[in-house]
Amino acid sequence: MYVPTPSQGDPQQTAGPPWWLVIGPGFAALIGLFLLTVIYRFDGRATLQIELGMSHESLLLSGLVAYLVAAAIAFPAGLLPGARFPTSVTVPATFLMLLGVLLVAFTPSGALFLVARVLTGLGAGAAIGVTVALIRRLRTGRGAATGVLAGLGVLALAIAPFLGGLLSDATGFRVVYLVAALFAFVALVVAGIIGIVTMVTAKPSARPMPYQPQGPPLG
């Protein structure tokens, strides 16, 4: 008698990731989208631009273009391995984002601001890539997860200039980034904890062995 071993079509091997694994990278991705537009305001020059003595062109290149280019470079690095190793990619990505936000909060010049925005963009791009990779592999709730994160992403992009402007006028632009750093740290902790819990609670698939007939030795 022969007991077949699991094949590639076995549902145990094709099962997608649990939905809660999207929370960590999804949270980090939303923070990254918020940070993309928080440097601007629609009613005049941003406080950051005034304090660092930056022109509109410098703010555009250092604050927006550098961020988008870095995010575009890091996106495939999150998308390709993100489905298999989401925590291993999300944690370093969120750490880069946290480091970049802290550099902005304490930057004394436009040059360091450029470096900070590149680091933040790299982290955001990788986190978005992991989020997309995980959602694509979900077996249930894929449409709901896509809709919720897309809606929250658009909201983050839209409200960031208003919230950033209000908080900057009241306390200074550095406080805006310190608050953002706090959220990035929370996202880092959440991604790490969820990844560890998922790894610990995952049950390794048992691989059946071929049936060995039992009986007295011959001869």
N, C-alpha and C positions, 0 to 999 in steps of 0.2 A: 504493500500500500504506500502511495506517495502523496504527501501533503504539499501542494504548490506553495512556493514562496511568493511574497507580495510582488506584484508587477508595477510598472510605471503608471498604470491606470488605476492603481489602488486608491480609493478616496482618502485614505489616511495620509498618502503622500501628496495629493493634490489639494488638500485643504488649505485655504488661505489663512493669513494671520488673523488673530483676534482683533476685533474692532478697537479695543482700548489701547492697542499698541500705536494707534494713530494720534493719541492725545498729546504725547510728548513732542514729536516733530511738528504736529499741527499747531500747537501753541507757539513753538519757536518760529514757525513760518509766519504766523499772524504778527508776532512782534517784529519780524523782519520787514513785513509790508508796512507796518506802522512807521518804522524808522526810515523808510524810503522817502516819505513825504513830510515828515515832521519838521524838516529843516526849513520849509517854506511857510509863508503866510500870505493871505490875499489882500491885506489892508496896508501894505507897506513893506519896508525892509525888515527882515527877521533880526531878532536880538543877537543871535549868533553871528550873523553877517556883520552887524555893527561893531560888536566887541572884538571880533577877530580882524576887522578892517578889510573885509573881502568885497570885491566887486560882484556884480550880478553874474558876470562871466565866470569868475573864479568859483563862485558858489555852485553854478551849474555844472562845471567840469569836476570839481572836487567832491561836491555833495551828491550829485545825481548821476552823472555819466560814469564816474569811477565806481560807484555803488552798483549800477546796472551791469557794467562790464564784469566786475568781480562775481556778481551773482550768476551771470550767464556762464562763466567759466566753471563755477562750482556746482551748478545744477546737475550736469551729467555725473559728477562724482557722488552726488546723493542719489540720483535716480537709478544708476546701474547696480551698485551693491546695496542700495537702501532696502530693497525688499527682503534680502536674505540676512543682512546685518544692520537692522534699523538703529539699534541702540549704539552700536559701535561707530556709526556715522553721525548720529544725532548729537551725542554727547560732545565730541570734539567740535562739531559745527556750532553748537550753542555756546560752547566755551569761547570760540573765536568771536562770535557775536557779542558776548559779554565783555570780552577784552576790548573790542572796538568801541563799544558804547562808553566804557569807562575812560578810554583815551579821549573821546570827544568831550566828556564831562570835565576833564582836567587839561585839555589842550591849551597851550599858550599861543599857538600860531596856526596859520593856514596850512603849513606843510605837514604838521602832525595830524591835522584834521583830515587831510587826504589819506594818510596811512590808516587812520582810524576808520574811515568810510570804506576803504578797501577790505579791511578785516571784517567789518560788519557785513558787507555785501557777500563775502565768501561764505560766512556762516549762514546767512539768510538763504542764499542760493542752494546750499547743500541741504538745509532743513526742508526747503520747499521740494527739492528732488526726492527726499525720503518720503515726504507726505504723499506725493503723487504716486510713487512706487507702491506704497502700502495700500492706498485706495484702489489702485488698479488690480490688486490681488485679493481684495475682499470678496468673499463669496456671497454675503448678504449685507444689505444696507449700503451698497456702493453709491447708489444714486443719492441717498439721504446724506451720506458723508460728504459727497462732492458738493451738493447744494448748500449745506451748512457752512463748510469751510470757504466756499466761493463767496457766499453772502457776507460772512464775517471778514473776509479779505478785502472786499470792496469797501465795507464799512470802515475798516482800519485805515485804508488809503484815504478815504474821504474826510474822516474826522481828525486825522493826525495834525494837519495844519492849524485847525481851530483850537484843539486842546493844547498843542505845543505853544501857540501864540498866547493863549490865556495864561498858562502856567509861566511862560517866559516873562510876560509883563509883570506878573505878581512876584516872582522869586528869582528870575534870571534863567538863561537857557541851560545852565549847568545842572540845575535841579531837574529839568525835564529828562536829561540823560541819566541822572542818578536813579530816578524813578523807573526809567526804562531798563536800567541795569538790574534793578530789583526784580522786575518781571522776567528778565532773561535768566537770572539766577534761579528763580522758581521753575522756569521751564527746564533748566538743566537738571535740577533735582528730580522733577517729575519724570523726565525721560529716563534718568538713571534708575529710579525706583521701579518704574513700570517694566523696564527691560530686565532688571534683576528678578522681579517677581515672576514675570512671564517665563524666564529661563528656568527658575527653580521649580515652578509648578508644571512645566511641560512634561508630559509623560513620554519617555522614549518608546518608540514603536518596537514591540516584540517581534522578532524575526523567527517564524516557526522553522524547526529543523525537520529534514526528511525523516520519515518513520523508519525506525530501525527494528526489525523483527527480533523478538526475544525468544530464546529457547536454549536447550542444552547444546553445548558444542558438539559438532559432528566428529565422528571417529574416536 
